[in-house]
Amino acid sequence: MPQTFARRVALPPVAAALLLPLAACGGGKSDASSSPSGSGGKTTITVLAAASLTDVFKAERAAYEKAHPGITVKFSFAGSQDLAAQVSQGAPADALVTADTKTMDGVKKDTGTPTVIARNRLTIATAPGNPKKIHGLGDLANPGLKVVLAAKQVPVGNYGDKVLAAQHVNVKPVSEEASVRAVLTKVELGEADAGIVYVTDAQSAKGKVGTVSIPDAQNAIASYPAATLNGSQHAAAAADFVKWLSSPQAQSILRSAGFQQP
């Protein structure tokens, strides 16, 4: 008989820890009426981005800054739920990219109109070589297996919870993490035998984890919306960057990292 287990959630405090690093990025005069590249030297925009975009957005930044020499792009990566909390608390930033539309919709009063820039899918991350012989979602319910998941408040945790429930798989994780990268790290370090992450995160691990594919019929599709923030001090530059993320060059970089087309 399936059993229901209580989950231990290990979410970090949001307010002080997440807002302080961004404070140094705020300030300055609005460039809402200026050109995206500005006319008085460098313009720096701060983009709050989902943790699963950490690697690919570094490549996006290099390409964007090369094409826009007057702009510097700074990123703050975290779980989408933490980013939304920052926005609600007035963090000084210019744009937001989340790993689900639900989280973006939750801060719609603070953003411009979102545009989906990419999609993603789930996979099971294991130790290299899959020593525990995990073959699919059903094996994650094995009581002898140490499984780590993201918390339900995190997009990948919510997606994972839904796919497990649809297959009637009850998992008792050893921990629930605040971001997909935290789940991936637990598996990489051997602190967990398996975890549910995005395909792109497993790909970014470059052989440090193995993967077990989740069939399309059992999988979930994650959407990544991007939007400017109404409180941006650099509105024109932020809008230009968000628009550029849908350009052929930016989309090519996303495809190379394993993301799917919007």
PESULHU-V216830 format. One record per run of one state. SS is the DSSP state (~ for helix, > for strand, _ for the rest). FROM is the first residue (numbers start at 0). LEN is the number of residues. If there is no record, write none. Layout:
ss:SS from:FROM len:LEN
ss:SS from:FROM len:LEN
This chain:
ss:_ from:0 len:8
ss:> from:8 len:1
ss:_ from:9 len:5
ss:~ from:14 len:9
ss:_ from:23 len:19
ss:> from:42 len:8
ss:~ from:50 len:17
ss:_ from:67 len:3
ss:> from:70 len:8
ss:_ from:78 len:1
ss:~ from:79 len:9
ss:_ from:88 len:6
ss:> from:94 len:3
ss:_ from:97 len:3
ss:~ from:100 len:5
ss:_ from:105 len:2
ss:~ from:107 len:3
ss:> from:110 len:1
ss:_ from:111 len:3
ss:> from:114 len:12
ss:_ from:126 len:10
ss:~ from:136 len:5
ss:_ from:141 len:5
ss:> from:146 len:4
ss:_ from:150 len:4
ss:~ from:154 len:12
ss:_ from:166 len:8
ss:> from:174 len:3
ss:_ from:177 len:2
ss:~ from:179 len:9
ss:_ from:188 len:5
ss:> from:193 len:5
ss:~ from:198 len:6
ss:_ from:204 len:5
ss:> from:209 len:4
ss:_ from:213 len:2
ss:~ from:215 len:3
ss:_ from:218 len:2
ss:> from:220 len:9
ss:_ from:229 len:5
ss:~ from:234 len:10
ss:_ from:244 len:3
ss:~ from:247 len:9
ss:_ from:256 len:3
ss:> from:259 len:1
ss:_ from:260 len:2
